[in-house]
Amino acid sequence: MVVCLFSLLAGVVQETPRIVHRPPTPYIAIKSTESMATIGGAFPKLMPKLHKWAAEHHAIEAGPPLMRFRYIDMEKRLDIEVGFPVAKPVKGDAEVYAGTIPAGEYVSLTHFGNYSGLVAPNAALQRWASEKHLKFKMTKNKMGDEFASRVEIYKTDPDKQPDPAKWETEILYLIER
């Protein structure tokens, strides 16, 4: 694994950012509006409801949980989706959104550590992309930055791995090509 120097200095291990191609990924999620102060409670609040809905609607989980960021205004609000990939597309309803994470080229960075420490790796990925003159597929509007696809994939289940230093999160931003 290649490790960034700034990561070692901060006491955090993460891979060097890279560009990856991702296929379209069907998923289900529950939408929520949070703040930086409340975002940590989104998973415990929403994931049990989503798992119950999935079982009732025969939606088969096909990957680790994720958070998709739709609109971000760090000072005011974060419009997010808490969910997971599904084996095949399903129809959502008023409670659960069913969609597809779009295929395309993404900048990616894998962070190893507590989920509460994801702000710095996101900032590092944004700096790296800027230095490489890569543009995210996004627009700015009155709600904040609207991302075509910005996702965090939580590859480690804290119930199975209690050591936060071993938690792995892949951060992805769709780029324009």
N, C-alpha and C positions, 0 to 999 in steps of 0.2 A: 504494500500500500504506500502511495506517495502521500506525505504529510506536509501541510503548509507550515512555514516557519511561524507565522502569526498565531497559528493554532497551538503550537508547542509553547509559545510564550504565554498564552492565555490559559494553559493547562488543559486544553481541550484537544482531542484528536478528531480530525476530520479529513476526508480525502480532498485532493485538489479538484476544483470544479472541472467539468468536462461537458461536452455536447453529446447527447444521446438521442437516438430515434426511438420513439415509443409508438406502438400500435394503438388504434382506438380501444378504449376500455369501458365497457358498460359498467355502471355502478348505480347504487341507490344511496340516498342520503336524506337527512333531515336538515332543513335550512334553519339558520339562527343568526340573529344580530347580537354581537358581543362587543365588549370593549377590551382593551389590553388587560384590565383588571379582572374581567370575568371569563376570558377565553379558556383558561385552565379548567373551568368547570363544565365546559361544553360536552366533552366526551362522557364523563360519568352521568350527565343529565340525559343525553340523547341516545347513546349507544344501546342501552337496554330496550328502549322503545323500538329502535331500528331492528334489533335482533328478533324481537317479538313479531314485528310486522313481517320480516323476512320469512319466519317460520310459518306464519299464517298464509302467506302468499307464495310459498314454495320457491322463494328466491334463494339460490345457493351461493353462499359466500365463496369468492374465488381469489382471495388475496387479503393482505393485511389492511387494517383500517386506515382511513385517510381523512384529511381535512382539505377541502378545496376552498380557496379564497376567491370570492367574486368581486367584492368591493372592499377597498382598504383606505381608510382615513385614520391613521394611527392615533390621532388626537381625539377622534370622536367615536368611530364605529368600525366594526369589521363584519361584513356580511359573508358568512361562511356556510359550508355544508359539511356535516360530519357523516361519514359513510364508509362503504367498502365496495370493492369490485364484486360483480356477480357473474356467474358462469354464462348466463345468456340474458339478453335484455328482457326486462319485465315492464309492466305498466305501473306507474306510480299512482298516487291519489292525492287528496288534499293534505295528508300528513307527510307522505314520503315522496321525494322527488326521484325520478328515474331518468338517468341521462347517460351520456357518453363523454368520457374524458377524451378530447380530440387527439388524433394521431398527429405526429409531427416531430420537429426537432426541438429539444428542450435543453436548457442548461441545467445541470444536475450537480448536486453536492451531497455527499453522505456525511451526516453529523453523528458522532458517537457521544452520547451523554444524555443528561436529563432533558426532558422535553421543555422544561422551563427555560432552558438556555438556547432556544432556537432563534432569538432575535439577531444575535451576533452572526451566526452562520448565514442567515438570510441576507444580512448587510454585506457580508464577505462575497456572497454569490452575486449580488447586485453590482458591487465594485468590480469584480472580475469580468462580468459581462460588459460593463461600461468600458473597461480597459481594452477589451477585445472588439469594441464597437458593435456589439450585438444589441439588438432592440427587442424588448419583450413585446409580445402580441397583447397590447393593452391600449386603453384610451383613458384620458383624464376627463372627469365630468363632475357635476355638483356633489355626487355621492363619494367621490374620491377616485382612486385608481381602479379602473375596471379591467380585470384580467381575463383574457380568453381562456387561459388555463394556468393556474398557479396552485400547486398541490404539495402537501407534505404527506409522505407515506410512512406510517409508524410500523416498522418491521419487527419490533420487539414487543412482546406482551409483558408488561411489568409484573403481572401475576405469576408468570413463569420465570422471569429473570428479575429478581429484586434489586440487583446492583445497577443503579442508574448510569454508571460509567460504561456499561455494556449495552445500553439501549441504542438502537440504530434507527435513524430517520433519514429518508431520502427527500431532499428538497428539489422541486422541479418547477421551472418557469418556461412556458412555451415561447419560442422566439420567432420573429418574422424571418422568412427566407425568400 
